[in-house]
Amino acid sequence: MRGRAARALFATGAAALIGTAALAAEPGLTVTDGWLRVIIAGRPAAGYFTVRNDGATPRVLNGARSPACGSLMLHRSTEAGGQERMEMVATATVPAHGTLRFTPGDYHLMCMQPTAAVRPGAKVPVTLTFADGGTVSGNFMVRGAKGQ
């Protein structure tokens, strides 16, 4: 009887661990086309990417981090009255069954205090964080001022 009880307990614990791993994998969220634009070495770099949400509920992006940046902030460029502005934003929503694109002239990341790893031709890891505690990561290619 002890063997059967031990096997049942083990199976229950294993199922719980598998369930946790599946949640940690962020099913339905993917980040693609990630890249950083460096204009002058050591100066802030802009980051662009696409995040896809195949889930049934919107996901609220509320931050990003990378060991290649002292800090990584969400920004958005806007135009009003012929004046272009760039401002920090707290969140950006990825719609259910939809995508959110961070592109030049709109939403983008700002990599402040970039390390020496942020140089054209390199790849740097970036993790996007969500208000519900989820994360999704990708390697971002570093490109020069012309985006190449």
N, C-alpha and C positions, 0 to 999 in steps of 0.2 A: 504494500500500500504506500509505503514511503516513497518508492521510486516513481509511482504514478503521480503522487502529489508534487514531487519535485519537478517532474517533467511538465506538469500543468502550470506550475508557478513559473518555470523557465519560459514556457511558450507565451504566457501572459506578459511577462517582462519584455521578451523579445518583440512582441507585437507593439507594445507601448513605445519601445525605442524606434522601431521602424516608422511608426506614426509621427514621432517627433522629427526624424530625419526628413520625412516627406515635407513637413511644414517648413523646415529650415531651408529646403531647396527652392522655395518661392516658385511653386508651379505656376505657369502662365505668365510670368514676367521674364522678359529678355531685353538685353541692351545690345545694340548693334551700331556699327558705323562710328565708333568712338574715336575721336582724335583731338589733339591739342594743337593750337596755333601759337608758335613762338615768333615774336617779332624781334625782340632784343633779349639775348641771354641774360638770365637773372632778373628780368622784369616780369610782371604778371603775364600769364598766358591764358588764352580763352579756350574753353572746351566745348565740343559739340558731339551729339550722339542722338540716337533714336531709342526710345524705350517703348516696348509693346506690352500691352496688358490683355491677355486672352481670358482673363477672369470675368466674372459676372458683376463685380463691383468696382467702382473707381478706386484708384490708388493715389494717395497724396504724397508726392515727392517732397521731402522737407530738408534734404541735405545731401552732401557728398563728401568723400574723404579719399585721400591718396597719400602714400608715404612720400611721393614725389613733390608734394605741395605743403607748405607751412599751414595753409588753410585753403579750403575749396568752397566757394560760395555760389549760390544760385543768383543769377542776374538776368535782367531783361532790358533790351534796348527798345525805346519807344520814340515816336516822333509826335510833336504837338506844336502847331503854329510855326512849322518850318524848323523847329529846334529838335535836334536829336539828343536823347538823354539815355544814360545807362544807370539803372538803379538795382540795388539788391532786393530780392524778393524772398519771402519766407517759405512759400510753397508753390508747387505747380501740380495740377491734377492730370493724371493719366486716365482717360475715360475707360469704362468697361468695354471690352472687345475693341479697343482702339489704340492709337499711338500718340506719343508726344515727341516732337522733334525739337531739339536744341540746335539752332542754326544761326549763322552769322546774321546780325540785324534783328534778332528776336531773343528768345531764351538762350542762355549760354552759361557755362561755368566760368568762374574766374579763379585761376590757380595763383594764389598769392605766395610769395617767397618760394618760387620753384627751386628744387635742388638741381644739382648738375645732371641728374638723370633726365631732365626735361630738355632734350636736345633733338634736333631733326634726325629722323631715322630710328629713334629709340621707341620702345613701347613702355608705358607705365600703367600700373594697375589703378583702377578707380572703382570705388564702391558707392553706389547710390543708396540712400537711406529713405525709408518711408515712415509716415506718421504712425502706422500700425506696428512698427518695430521690424518690418521686413527689410531685406537688403537684396541687391543684385549687383554683381561685379562684372567688369570686363577690362580688357587691356586696350588702352587708347594709344594709337599711333601718334607720334609727335611729328608735326610738319612745320615747315618754315612759314614766313610771312605771307606767301602767295597761296598757302594751303596745299603745297605739294611736298 
